[in-house]
Amino acid sequence: MKVAVSIPDDLYAEADRAAERRGVNRSALYARALRRLLAEEEGDALARMIDATCDDGDHEDLAGLTRADLIDPGSWAW
């Protein structure tokens, strides 16, 4: 899909040079950058969900907080 976006001139020039160094066109560079940003933000959302789950737990109950009860201790070699 074609879209029009506005970015500062210096960022445009920097992106143009980066695309040339990588041997890709601007569209490929922008698509890659956007995919990385979205993946990073998705990871941040996952971290927030994990943090929220931990915040809801009883911190006196370590097994409940870490879900250590899901680990089979017989499968670990110390």
Chimera marker file (.cmm) of the C-alpha trace (Angstrom):
<marker_set name="trace">
<marker id="1" x="0.000" y="0.000" z="0.000" r="1" g="1" b="0" radius="0.5"/>
<marker id="2" x="1.265" y="3.457" z="-0.752" r="1" g="1" b="0" radius="0.5"/>
<marker id="3" x="1.030" y="6.115" z="1.943" r="1" g="1" b="0" radius="0.5"/>
<marker id="4" x="2.298" y="9.639" z="2.349" r="1" g="1" b="0" radius="0.5"/>
<marker id="5" x="3.959" y="10.658" z="5.591" r="1" g="1" b="0" radius="0.5"/>
<marker id="6" x="5.819" y="13.736" z="6.697" r="1" g="1" b="0" radius="0.5"/>
<marker id="7" x="9.176" y="13.428" z="8.444" r="1" g="1" b="0" radius="0.5"/>
<marker id="8" x="11.891" y="15.982" z="9.194" r="1" g="1" b="0" radius="0.5"/>
<marker id="9" x="14.404" y="16.569" z="6.385" r="1" g="1" b="0" radius="0.5"/>
<marker id="10" x="17.362" y="15.400" z="8.458" r="1" g="1" b="0" radius="0.5"/>
<marker id="11" x="15.623" y="12.123" z="9.342" r="1" g="1" b="0" radius="0.5"/>
<marker id="12" x="14.731" y="11.579" z="5.692" r="1" g="1" b="0" radius="0.5"/>
<marker id="13" x="18.362" y="12.082" z="4.657" r="1" g="1" b="0" radius="0.5"/>
<marker id="14" x="19.623" y="9.790" z="7.411" r="1" g="1" b="0" radius="0.5"/>
<marker id="15" x="17.129" y="7.094" z="6.430" r="1" g="1" b="0" radius="0.5"/>
<marker id="16" x="18.114" y="7.458" z="2.779" r="1" g="1" b="0" radius="0.5"/>
<marker id="17" x="21.774" y="6.886" z="3.670" r="1" g="1" b="0" radius="0.5"/>
<marker id="18" x="20.889" y="3.932" z="5.897" r="1" g="1" b="0" radius="0.5"/>
<marker id="19" x="18.852" y="2.322" z="3.124" r="1" g="1" b="0" radius="0.5"/>
<marker id="20" x="21.715" y="2.782" z="0.679" r="1" g="1" b="0" radius="0.5"/>
<marker id="21" x="24.226" y="1.243" z="3.117" r="1" g="1" b="0" radius="0.5"/>
<marker id="22" x="21.937" y="-1.753" z="3.568" r="1" g="1" b="0" radius="0.5"/>
<marker id="23" x="21.222" y="-2.112" z="-0.120" r="1" g="1" b="0" radius="0.5"/>
<marker id="24" x="17.468" y="-1.724" z="0.282" r="1" g="1" b="0" radius="0.5"/>
<marker id="25" x="15.012" y="0.884" z="-0.881" r="1" g="1" b="0" radius="0.5"/>
<marker id="26" x="13.388" y="3.385" z="1.472" r="1" g="1" b="0" radius="0.5"/>
<marker id="27" x="10.117" y="1.475" z="1.541" r="1" g="1" b="0" radius="0.5"/>
<marker id="28" x="11.868" y="-1.687" z="2.765" r="1" g="1" b="0" radius="0.5"/>
<marker id="29" x="13.796" y="0.294" z="5.382" r="1" g="1" b="0" radius="0.5"/>
<marker id="30" x="10.669" y="2.045" z="6.675" r="1" g="1" b="0" radius="0.5"/>
<marker id="31" x="8.708" y="-1.228" z="6.744" r="1" g="1" b="0" radius="0.5"/>
<marker id="32" x="11.504" y="-2.925" z="8.716" r="1" g="1" b="0" radius="0.5"/>
<marker id="33" x="11.713" y="-0.042" z="11.178" r="1" g="1" b="0" radius="0.5"/>
<marker id="34" x="7.951" y="-0.014" z="11.698" r="1" g="1" b="0" radius="0.5"/>
<marker id="35" x="7.872" y="-3.785" z="12.243" r="1" g="1" b="0" radius="0.5"/>
<marker id="36" x="10.608" y="-3.460" z="14.873" r="1" g="1" b="0" radius="0.5"/>
<marker id="37" x="8.788" y="-0.624" z="16.626" r="1" g="1" b="0" radius="0.5"/>
<marker id="38" x="5.524" y="-2.555" z="16.721" r="1" g="1" b="0" radius="0.5"/>
<marker id="39" x="7.250" y="-5.715" z="17.981" r="1" g="1" b="0" radius="0.5"/>
<marker id="40" x="9.015" y="-3.697" z="20.675" r="1" g="1" b="0" radius="0.5"/>
<marker id="41" x="5.772" y="-2.107" z="21.783" r="1" g="1" b="0" radius="0.5"/>
<marker id="42" x="4.062" y="-5.509" z="21.803" r="1" g="1" b="0" radius="0.5"/>
<marker id="43" x="6.885" y="-6.785" z="24.004" r="1" g="1" b="0" radius="0.5"/>
<marker id="44" x="6.403" y="-3.796" z="26.285" r="1" g="1" b="0" radius="0.5"/>
<marker id="45" x="2.703" y="-4.631" z="26.537" r="1" g="1" b="0" radius="0.5"/>
<marker id="46" x="3.568" y="-8.224" z="27.465" r="1" g="1" b="0" radius="0.5"/>
<marker id="47" x="5.972" y="-7.003" z="30.141" r="1" g="1" b="0" radius="0.5"/>
<marker id="48" x="3.247" y="-4.743" z="31.537" r="1" g="1" b="0" radius="0.5"/>
<marker id="49" x="0.826" y="-7.689" z="31.676" r="1" g="1" b="0" radius="0.5"/>
<marker id="50" x="3.412" y="-9.828" z="33.491" r="1" g="1" b="0" radius="0.5"/>
<marker id="51" x="4.137" y="-7.000" z="35.913" r="1" g="1" b="0" radius="0.5"/>
<marker id="52" x="0.433" y="-6.522" z="36.583" r="1" g="1" b="0" radius="0.5"/>
<marker id="53" x="0.020" y="-10.237" z="37.263" r="1" g="1" b="0" radius="0.5"/>
<marker id="54" x="2.917" y="-10.159" z="39.721" r="1" g="1" b="0" radius="0.5"/>
<marker id="55" x="1.515" y="-7.060" z="41.404" r="1" g="1" b="0" radius="0.5"/>
<marker id="56" x="-1.758" y="-8.938" z="41.972" r="1" g="1" b="0" radius="0.5"/>
<marker id="57" x="0.005" y="-11.879" z="43.645" r="1" g="1" b="0" radius="0.5"/>
<marker id="58" x="0.555" y="-12.530" z="47.316" r="1" g="1" b="0" radius="0.5"/>
<marker id="59" x="4.212" y="-11.633" z="47.746" r="1" g="1" b="0" radius="0.5"/>
<marker id="60" x="4.430" y="-13.805" z="50.863" r="1" g="1" b="0" radius="0.5"/>
<marker id="61" x="3.634" y="-16.822" z="48.690" r="1" g="1" b="0" radius="0.5"/>
<marker id="62" x="6.674" y="-17.145" z="46.410" r="1" g="1" b="0" radius="0.5"/>
<marker id="63" x="5.364" y="-20.297" z="44.725" r="1" g="1" b="0" radius="0.5"/>
<marker id="64" x="2.138" y="-18.506" z="43.861" r="1" g="1" b="0" radius="0.5"/>
<marker id="65" x="3.953" y="-15.437" z="42.606" r="1" g="1" b="0" radius="0.5"/>
<marker id="66" x="6.439" y="-17.300" z="40.404" r="1" g="1" b="0" radius="0.5"/>
<marker id="67" x="4.199" y="-20.239" z="39.580" r="1" g="1" b="0" radius="0.5"/>
<marker id="68" x="7.054" y="-22.450" z="40.740" r="1" g="1" b="0" radius="0.5"/>
<marker id="69" x="4.469" y="-25.169" z="41.197" r="1" g="1" b="0" radius="0.5"/>
<marker id="70" x="4.423" y="-25.547" z="37.395" r="1" g="1" b="0" radius="0.5"/>
<marker id="71" x="8.078" y="-26.642" z="37.331" r="1" g="1" b="0" radius="0.5"/>
<marker id="72" x="8.776" y="-30.361" z="37.622" r="1" g="1" b="0" radius="0.5"/>
<marker id="73" x="11.699" y="-30.475" z="40.070" r="1" g="1" b="0" radius="0.5"/>
<marker id="74" x="12.541" y="-34.008" z="38.952" r="1" g="1" b="0" radius="0.5"/>
<marker id="75" x="13.524" y="-32.822" z="35.495" r="1" g="1" b="0" radius="0.5"/>
<marker id="76" x="16.239" y="-30.436" z="36.702" r="1" g="1" b="0" radius="0.5"/>
<marker id="77" x="19.836" y="-31.541" z="37.109" r="1" g="1" b="0" radius="0.5"/>
<marker id="78" x="21.612" y="-29.297" z="39.573" r="1" g="1" b="0" radius="0.5"/>
<link id1="1" id2="2" r="1" g="1" b="0" radius="0.2"/>
<link id1="2" id2="3" r="1" g="1" b="0" radius="0.2"/>
<link id1="3" id2="4" r="1" g="1" b="0" radius="0.2"/>
<link id1="4" id2="5" r="1" g="1" b="0" radius="0.2"/>
<link id1="5" id2="6" r="1" g="1" b="0" radius="0.2"/>
<link id1="6" id2="7" r="1" g="1" b="0" radius="0.2"/>
<link id1="7" id2="8" r="1" g="1" b="0" radius="0.2"/>
<link id1="8" id2="9" r="1" g="1" b="0" radius="0.2"/>
<link id1="9" id2="10" r="1" g="1" b="0" radius="0.2"/>
<link id1="10" id2="11" r="1" g="1" b="0" radius="0.2"/>
<link id1="11" id2="12" r="1" g="1" b="0" radius="0.2"/>
<link id1="12" id2="13" r="1" g="1" b="0" radius="0.2"/>
<link id1="13" id2="14" r="1" g="1" b="0" radius="0.2"/>
<link id1="14" id2="15" r="1" g="1" b="0" radius="0.2"/>
<link id1="15" id2="16" r="1" g="1" b="0" radius="0.2"/>
<link id1="16" id2="17" r="1" g="1" b="0" radius="0.2"/>
<link id1="17" id2="18" r="1" g="1" b="0" radius="0.2"/>
<link id1="18" id2="19" r="1" g="1" b="0" radius="0.2"/>
<link id1="19" id2="20" r="1" g="1" b="0" radius="0.2"/>
<link id1="20" id2="21" r="1" g="1" b="0" radius="0.2"/>
<link id1="21" id2="22" r="1" g="1" b="0" radius="0.2"/>
<link id1="22" id2="23" r="1" g="1" b="0" radius="0.2"/>
<link id1="23" id2="24" r="1" g="1" b="0" radius="0.2"/>
<link id1="24" id2="25" r="1" g="1" b="0" radius="0.2"/>
<link id1="25" id2="26" r="1" g="1" b="0" radius="0.2"/>
<link id1="26" id2="27" r="1" g="1" b="0" radius="0.2"/>
<link id1="27" id2="28" r="1" g="1" b="0" radius="0.2"/>
<link id1="28" id2="29" r="1" g="1" b="0" radius="0.2"/>
<link id1="29" id2="30" r="1" g="1" b="0" radius="0.2"/>
<link id1="30" id2="31" r="1" g="1" b="0" radius="0.2"/>
<link id1="31" id2="32" r="1" g="1" b="0" radius="0.2"/>
<link id1="32" id2="33" r="1" g="1" b="0" radius="0.2"/>
<link id1="33" id2="34" r="1" g="1" b="0" radius="0.2"/>
<link id1="34" id2="35" r="1" g="1" b="0" radius="0.2"/>
<link id1="35" id2="36" r="1" g="1" b="0" radius="0.2"/>
<link id1="36" id2="37" r="1" g="1" b="0" radius="0.2"/>
<link id1="37" id2="38" r="1" g="1" b="0" radius="0.2"/>
<link id1="38" id2="39" r="1" g="1" b="0" radius="0.2"/>
<link id1="39" id2="40" r="1" g="1" b="0" radius="0.2"/>
<link id1="40" id2="41" r="1" g="1" b="0" radius="0.2"/>
<link id1="41" id2="42" r="1" g="1" b="0" radius="0.2"/>
<link id1="42" id2="43" r="1" g="1" b="0" radius="0.2"/>
<link id1="43" id2="44" r="1" g="1" b="0" radius="0.2"/>
<link id1="44" id2="45" r="1" g="1" b="0" radius="0.2"/>
<link id1="45" id2="46" r="1" g="1" b="0" radius="0.2"/>
<link id1="46" id2="47" r="1" g="1" b="0" radius="0.2"/>
<link id1="47" id2="48" r="1" g="1" b="0" radius="0.2"/>
<link id1="48" id2="49" r="1" g="1" b="0" radius="0.2"/>
<link id1="49" id2="50" r="1" g="1" b="0" radius="0.2"/>
<link id1="50" id2="51" r="1" g="1" b="0" radius="0.2"/>
<link id1="51" id2="52" r="1" g="1" b="0" radius="0.2"/>
<link id1="52" id2="53" r="1" g="1" b="0" radius="0.2"/>
<link id1="53" id2="54" r="1" g="1" b="0" radius="0.2"/>
<link id1="54" id2="55" r="1" g="1" b="0" radius="0.2"/>
<link id1="55" id2="56" r="1" g="1" b="0" radius="0.2"/>
<link id1="56" id2="57" r="1" g="1" b="0" radius="0.2"/>
<link id1="57" id2="58" r="1" g="1" b="0" radius="0.2"/>
<link id1="58" id2="59" r="1" g="1" b="0" radius="0.2"/>
<link id1="59" id2="60" r="1" g="1" b="0" radius="0.2"/>
<link id1="60" id2="61" r="1" g="1" b="0" radius="0.2"/>
<link id1="61" id2="62" r="1" g="1" b="0" radius="0.2"/>
<link id1="62" id2="63" r="1" g="1" b="0" radius="0.2"/>
<link id1="63" id2="64" r="1" g="1" b="0" radius="0.2"/>
<link id1="64" id2="65" r="1" g="1" b="0" radius="0.2"/>
<link id1="65" id2="66" r="1" g="1" b="0" radius="0.2"/>
<link id1="66" id2="67" r="1" g="1" b="0" radius="0.2"/>
<link id1="67" id2="68" r="1" g="1" b="0" radius="0.2"/>
<link id1="68" id2="69" r="1" g="1" b="0" radius="0.2"/>
<link id1="69" id2="70" r="1" g="1" b="0" radius="0.2"/>
<link id1="70" id2="71" r="1" g="1" b="0" radius="0.2"/>
<link id1="71" id2="72" r="1" g="1" b="0" radius="0.2"/>
<link id1="72" id2="73" r="1" g="1" b="0" radius="0.2"/>
<link id1="73" id2="74" r="1" g="1" b="0" radius="0.2"/>
<link id1="74" id2="75" r="1" g="1" b="0" radius="0.2"/>
<link id1="75" id2="76" r="1" g="1" b="0" radius="0.2"/>
<link id1="76" id2="77" r="1" g="1" b="0" radius="0.2"/>
<link id1="77" id2="78" r="1" g="1" b="0" radius="0.2"/>
</marker_set>
